[in-house]
Amino acid sequence: MTDAQTLIENRPPSVATLFVQRVAATPEAEAYRYPVPAASGQGPDDWKSLSWSDAAERVYAIAAGLVDLGVQPEERIALASATRVEWILADLGILCAGAATTTVYPQTNAEESAYILADSESRVLVAEDAEQLAKARERRAELPNLKHVVVIDPTGVEPSDEDPEGWVVSLADLEERGNRYLATHPSAVKERVEAITAEQLATLIYTSGTTGRPKGVRLPHDNWSYMAKAIASTGLLTKDDVQYLWLPLAHVFGKVLISGQIELGHVTAVDGRVDKIIENLPVVQPTYMAAVPRIFEKVYNGVAAKARAGGAAKYKIFQWAAGVSRAYAKESQDTFRRTGKASASLGLTAKHKVADALVYAKLREAFGGRLRAAVSGSAALSPEIGFFFAGAGIHILEGYGLTESSAASFINPAEAYRTGTVGKPLTGTEVRIADDGEILLRGPGIMQGYHGLPEKTAEVLEADGWFHTGDIGELSPDGYLRITDRKKDLIKTSGGKYIAPAEVEGQFKAVCPFVSNILVHGADRNFCTALIALDEPAILGWAKENGLDGKSYAEVVAAPGTVQFIEGYVKRLNEGLQRWQTIKKFRLLPRDLDVEHGELTPSLKLKRPVVEREYKDLIESMYDGSREA
């Protein structure tokens, strides 16, 4: 048995136990950093720290407060908040009380929030602020099980005569209540943690359904304990790392990062404000960060736009450096695969050195200057964008997993990573490819099932533990997995040709630095079309230089010159595609796709049916009267 297998086999029953062990092992070490906005509202944030013992004091107070409210093991506590340090403290408090966290995205509307709270039978809601409280108040009649709402930030919360007595309390009040309870019941939290079993429900995460109601994925304590040990066993991270955590913690990808950090004991800087990422990176100076592909795409587009704004010469240098970066990364990875040592030809290495001084060094500095590795997950990263960053010294390790597999099932090995693949399975996770190409997984990270939906569970989870992911993929002889598409998203044209839209979409994102989102359509049609949303800052910068200065985004994308400009990128895309894959027609959308309109999931995945339904007329306009094959 390997060291990794031993580590995993000897895992404790819960992350709550791991947390207690971490606090005992390194009580004074720094655990979390978090921003406190300047009192004036102007100027940079002031970053504060919590040691593991500081965090434990608050976590145990929250746990004891919940126990005093009468919360029983496995009862659900909903958590509706953006990513912030209090989210983590509340989640750990819930787990240490033996209860289970139901995650709710703060962007979720009142109707769907109420559905999740009712379906999960959540007894307490931890709400970030007055806005989240208002959703619960609006639907309180539908939530007979909801006994209390705990508000993290009570600013602007007004008392309501319609609230039952004691229904709304602040997080500070809950912690104070917990400390009073611990004064008379000092072993209450310890007893709850020791009583947790591996199969006890820890988390209920509702998937962002593209159609119908979301399903609650039941993840027991053992899932997170396994993930913590499996992440540690990869050797990617150490106790000396600094993680920048901004991902939504309501999503399984963000949630799993908490488990790994507790096992390793490294520092995590927590701030979920996406608009602060660029500002925070030089301050946090992370050595490690996880992100979704859209963030890397936006950085790439931003760098390209900045170079273009610097004039033709500067843009030519950027384009040359980008080409060198990709070539260098591809050659280095290929030689590593063959020889175990990354290297490139002398000529390419010389070019790379020049490009590094001109472009790459500044890019690394923008990421804080210390970033050793970044993990990309939740959706496919365009290989060409991955190779660009790899050659520039920003090593993006793609990984793969689902809510149903506790997020992390595959990850690329550090030095041996291969752009375009999601790496190898974590120790303890089994994989096989079905006859139709579907990826099947089995192991300690797989869910118990869908909450209250045994028939839906049986559709994807076999009796012997194999989980049907719904994704199509290929395994290399040495175990690297490449995802080719979602099983349900494969397009079959009326000519009988199968097309993977995500593959075409990814190639376009690599070709066109102005794209934000793209949807390729062609199911049961005789040719493929595309809906394209442009990156607003990038295209408005182009517009300023091309006679459209002062125009709104909608006016710019409607201009014939813009359409002609983007058409050039579509033609370049088509040059690298099979005839049946090519985009014959496209339309530019009047605004970008977003979470608020329901077109993207909170983890920024495209909701194809929603977009196709919303822009049905635009799609039909591309096929009207056409007989093109």
N, C-alpha and C positions, 0 to 999 in steps of 0.2 A: 504494500500500500504506500502511495506517495505521501509526501508531507501535506500536499493540498487535500488529498482524500482524507487523511487523518484529521486535519483541521475541520473539515466539513462533517465527518462522521461524529466528531465529539462536540458538535454545536449544542448550545443550551436550548431550552424550549422556546425562548422568546427574546426579542430585542430589548424588552424591559429588563430582563436578566443581564443582557450585555451592557445596558446602560448603567446598571448598578455596579457591575464589574469595572467598567471604564472609570466611573467616579472614584471607586476605591483605589484603582491603579494610578491614576494621574489627577488627583483632585485639584491641584493648583495650575495645571497646564491650561492654556487658552483653548476654549472650545468654539466659541462663536464671536464673530464681529458683526455689528449691525449699525446702520446710519441713524443719526439723530439730526433732523433738519435744523439749520440755524434758526435761532429764536426770531430773528427779524424776517425770516423767509427768504433772505438774500444771502448770497455767498455759499461756500461749499458746506457739505454736511460734516458733522462731527461724528467720527466713528468710535463706538464704545465696544468693550469686550466683556464676555462672560467666561469665567473659568468653568471647568467641569463641576466643581463644587457649587459655584454660583448658580449654574443651570439646574443642578440637582435640587437645590433649595426651592427653586420656583416650581420645578416639575413635581416634586413630592407634595408641595402645598396645593397645586392644582389637583393632583390625584386625590389627596385627602378631602379637598373641598367637594369633589364629585361623590366620594364615598359618603360624606356627610349629607349630600343631597339625596342619598338613597340609591345611587347608581349601582347596579349589580353586574357581575361578570358577564361579558358578551353583549350587554345592552349597548345600543348604538348611540354615539355622541357625534352629531354632525359638526363639520368644521367648514365654514364659508368665509374664506379670507384670501387675500393675495399673499404671495410669499413674503414672509417677514419672520423675525426670530420668534415672535409669540406663536406663530403657527407650529413651529417645531416643539416649543415648550408645551403647548396645549396637547399636541399629538402624543408626546411622550407621557404627559400627565394622564391622558385617557388610557394609554396602554398600561401604565403602572397601576392604574385602578382596576385593571383586568377587563376594561370595557373595550369597545371596538369603534374605530374612527370611520365615519361616513364622510367622504370628501365631496365638497361642493365648490365648483368654480365660482368666483365672485361675479363673473359676467352672466351667470345663469339667471334667466328671468324668474319672476315670482311664481309663475305657473309650474315650470319644470322643477324649480327648487322645492316647491310644495310636494310635487310628485315624489321626488327623491326622499324627502323627509318622511312622507307618509309610507312609502314602500319599504323603507328601511326601519320604520317604527322608531325613529330616533327620539330619544327621551330628552336630550339637551341639545341645543344648538349653540356653538361658539361662533358668534358673528363678528366680523371685523369692525363694523362701524354702524352708524345710523342707517345707511343705505341698505345694508344686509338685514338689519333688524326690521326695517320697513316691509321687506318682502315677507317675513314671517308674520308680521302683524296683519298684513293684507289677507293672508290665507290661514289665519289662526283657526278659523272654524273647521278647516279641513284637517287639522293636526291635533287630534285629541290626545295623542301620546306625548306631545311636546310640552314638558312641564316647566322648562326654564330656558331662557336665552341669556348667554353670557357674552357681554360685549367687550371686545378687546380695547377699542378706542371709543370711549363714551362721549367724545366731543359732539355736540349737536343733538344728543339723545334727549328727547323731551318725555316727561312722564305722560302716560295715557290712562284716562279713567277706565278704558276698556280692558286694560291689562289686568289679569288676576294678580293678587298680592304676591310679591316676590318672584314674579314671572321673569322680570328683567333684572340682571345683576351685572356689575362690571367684572372684568377679569381680576382686577385688584381686589375687589370684594370677595371673589371666590378664593383667591390665595389667602386672604386674611382669615376667611372662614376655615380654610384647610389648616392653617397654622394653629388656630384655636383647637381644632379637632385633634391634631397631632399632640398637642400639649396634654391631652387626657387619654389619647390612644396612640402612643408613640410607635407602636409596631404595626399600625393599620396598613400602611403602604407596603411594608416589607412582607406582610402576610399575603397581601393581594398578589404581589409579584411572584412569590414562592408557590402560589397555588395555580399559576398559569400553566396550562398544558400546551403541547406543541400544536394540537389540532383545534385549539380554541380560536374563535374568530377574532382577528385583529383589525382588519380593514375591509371596508365595503366601498369599492370604487365603481361608479356608474360610467359605463362607456358612453362616449359621445356618438349616439346612433345617428346615421345619416337618414334613416327613415324610422318612424315609429318611436316608441318610448325607449330610453336607455335601459340597459340591463345592469344590475348590480353584481359585480364580480367579487366573490367571497375569497378572501386571502387570509389564511390562518397565521398565527404567530410563527409557525415553523418556516413559512415562506420567507419572511424577513430575516430570520435568524440564518437560514441557508444563504440568502443573498449577501448578508454581511460577511460571512465566512468565505463565500465563493469569490466575492470581489477582492477581499484581502489576499486570497490565494493566487490571484493573477499576477501579483507583484508589480502592478502598474502604479500603485500608490504606496506611500510610506507615512509614518507619523509626522514627518517634517513637511508634508505638503500643505499648501494653502489653496483651498477650493473656493471658487466664486460660484455661489448658488443663486440663480435668479429664475430658474425654471418654475412653472406653476406646480406647487406641492400637491395640488388636488389631482395632478396627473401622476401616473405610476412611475414615469421616468424621473420626475423630481423626488418623489417619495423614496425611491430606492437609494438615492444618494445619501439620505440620512442614516440608513442602516450601515452602509459601508464606512461612513465617517466615524460612527460610534465604535465599530470594531477596531479601526486603525488609530483613532484618537487625534487625527490632524485637525487643523483649524478650518472652519468654514465661515466665509463672509457671506451674509445673507441679505439680499435686497432684490425684491421681485419687480422693481420698476424698470421695465424694458427700455424706456427712454433714457435711463441713466447708465446703460451698459457702457457706452463709449467713454463717458465721464468717469465711471467707477474703475475701469480696468487699470489705468495708471496709478490709482490710489490703492486698490487692493493688491495689485501685482501678483495675480494668481499663478501658481505653478500648474494648476489643473482646472479645467472647466468643462462642463457638459452643456451641449446646446442642440438645438434642432437645425436642420439644414438651412432654413430661411435666414438665420442669423449670419451664417457664413456667406450666403448669397448676397445679403445686404452689404456686408463688409466689402465683398468683391466688387459689387456695383458701385459702392461709394468710392473705393480707391480708383476704379476706372473713370468715374465721373470727375473726380478731383484732377486726375491726370489730363483728361480731355479739356477741363477748364483752364489748365495751365498752358494751353496752346498746342499746335500741331506737333512741334518737336518733342514736347514732354509726353504727349500721348503716344507718339511713335516709340519712345523709349520704354513706356509702360508695356505696350503691346509686345515689343521685343523681349522684355524681361519676363512677361507672362509665358511666352513661348519657350524661353530658356528654362523657366521654372518647371513647366510640365515635362519637357524632355528630360531634364535632370532627374526629376522624381521617378519617371517611368524607367529610366536606365538604371538608377540606383536600386529601385525595388526589384528589378529583374535580376541584377547581379547578386543581390542579397539572396534571392530565391535559389539561385544556382550555386553560389559559393559560400553563403553565410556571412558575407561582408558587403556592405553597400559601397558602391563606387561608380564613377562615370568616366568617360574618356577624357583625356587631357584637354582636348579642345573645348569640350562642353564644360569641364570644370573651370577652365579659365574664363569662359563667358559668364558662368554662374557667379564667380567671384566679383566680377565687375557689376553684374545685375544686383548682387547682394548689397553692395555699397550704395547703389543708386536707388533701389526700390525695397528690397526685402527687409533690410535692417530697420527701416522706418515702419514697416508693417508690423514687425515683431514688437517694436517699441509701443505701437498703438495698443497691443494686447497686454501691455504692462511690462514687457521686457524679460519676464521669467517663465513664460508659459512653456512647459515641457511637453504637455499633451492636452488635446481637447478630444472629448468623446462626442460623436454625433449619432443621434438616434431619433426615433419616432417616425421618420420618413426617409426616403432615399436621397442621398447627397449625389449630385452630379459628379461623376468621376473626374471630369475635366476641371471642375472647381476644386475637388479634392487634391488632384495632382498639382494644381497651382499653389495651394497652401503648403503642400508637402515640400515642394521644391523651395519654397520661401522660408522653410524652417518652422512652420506651424503644423505640427503633426496631428492630423485629425484621424482618430481611431474610430472607425464606424462600428457600431454595435447593433444588436437586434433583439427584440423581445416584444411582448404584448402585455396589455393589462392582465390578461389571463395567465401569463407566465411570470408575473412580478417584475416585469420590465427588462431584466438583463438575462438573456439566454445565450447570446453570443457576444464576443468582443474581440477586436483585433489585438494580437500580441504586440507589445511595445515596439521593439526594433524590427520585428518581422511582419509589420502590418502591411496589408495589401489594399490599396485604394480600389474601390469598386466592389469589395467584398465586405461582409460584416464579421469576418474573422472566424474563430473556432468556438465551439460550445464551452460554457463554463464547466469546470469539474463537477460531475454529478448529474449533468444534463445530457440526455440521450437525444439523438436526432435521426430521422430517416426520411427519405423522399418517397412519397407514394407513387403509384404507377402513373397518375395524371400529373405528376410534378409538384403536388402539394407537400409543404414542409410539415412534418409531424414531430412533436416534442413530448418528452416524458422526463419527469424528475421532480425534485423537492420544491421547485419554484412554481409548479402548475397549480392553478386555483382548485378550490373544492367544487366549484360550480357556480351557476348563476342563481342569485338569491330568489327563492320562491318560484323558480322556473325549471323544474326537472326535465321537461321535454326539450327545452332549448339547450340545457346542459348535455343531454344525451346526444344531441345532434353533433356536438364538437368533441366530447370527451368519451373515449371508449372505456369499457369496463376494466381493461388492463392498464389504464393510465395514459394512453397515447392521446395527445391533444391535437386536433386539426386546426392549424393556424389560419387557413384560408389564403396563405401566401404561396406563391410558386417560386421554386428556387432550384439551384444546382450546387452539388458538393464537389469540390476538387478532390483528386486522389489523396491529398494530404490534409483534408478536413476543413478547408475554408468554404464558407457558404456565400453564395451570391444570390440575392433576391432579384427575381426578374419581374414580378408583378403581383398584384392581388388577384386571386383566382376569380373573384367576381368582377374585377375591373378589366379583364382581358376583352378586347374588342374583336368581334368577328365581322368583317365587312360582308356586304351582300355578295361579293365575289368569293367568299369562303376563306379569306386570308385572316389569320390571327395577328393582332397587333397589341403590344404592351404600351399603353399610353404613357405610363410613368417614364419609360425609357426614352421616348421621343421628347417628352416634356423636359426631362433632365438634360438632354443634349441641347435643347434650345436655350436653357438657362446658362449653359456653358458658352454658347455662341453669342448671345445677346446680353450685354451688361445693363440693358434698360428694362428688362422684364422683371416683374414682381411675381405674378402668378400666370400660369397657362393651363388650359384644359383642352386636351385633344379629344375630338368627338368623331365617331365613325361607325358605331355599332349598327349593323344592318343597312349601312349606306354604301354607295358605290365609290366613295372616296373620303378621305379624312379632312377635317376642318379644325380650326382652333379658335378659342376665345382667349384673348391676351390682355392682361392687366399690366400696366407699366409702373415702374418704380417712380413715384412722384418727384422726389428730389432730383433724381438722375435725369428724367425727361424734361423737367422744368429748366434744368441747367442747360440742356441741349437747346430747348426752345428759345432761351435768352440769346443764344448765338445764331439763331436761324430765323429771325424776323417775327418771332412769336412772343417777345418779351411782354410781360404784364398780363398775359392770357392765363385763365384758370386751367387747371388740369383737364377738365372736361372739354374746354375749347381747344387745348393743345392736341389731345388725342383725336378730336374730330377733324383736325386740319388735314387736308390732302397731303401736305408735305410730310407730316408725321407718319401717315399710313405708308407713304412711299418709302420713307426711311426704314421703318420696321420691316417692310416687304423685302428689303435687301438682306436682312438677317434671316428671314424665313427661307429665302432662296439658298442662302449659305447652309442652313440646316438641311434642306432637301438634298443638297449635293452628297451628303453622307448617309442618306437613307435608301432603303429599298423602294422601288417605285410605288408599291401599295402602302408604304408608310408615309409617303410625302404629304405635306399640308398643301392642299390645292387652293384653299381660301381661308381667310381669317378675318376676325373682327376685333377691333380694340374696344375694350370696355370703358364706359364713361366714368368709372371709379374703380379703385382697387377692391379686391375681395377682402373680407374681414370677418372677425369672430362675431362682431355685433349684429351683422346681418345674417348670421347663421351659415355663411358659406365656407368658413374654416372652423375646424375644431379648436379648442383652446391651445392645443399643441401645434396649431397651424397646418394641420392636414386639410387637404382639399375635400370638401363634401360634394362629390360629383353630382349626385342626383339633385341636390339643392341648387347648384349653379346651373345645371342643364334645365331645370324647371323654371328658374328665374329668368334665364336668357333664352327661353325657347324660341321666341320670335327672331332673335338674332341668328340662332342656329338654323332655323328654317329658311331664313333669307339667303343663306349660303347654298342651299340645295334647290331653291325654287327654279323650276324650268331647266335644271341642269341634267345632262345625260353623260357627263364626263366620266370615263372609266378610270 
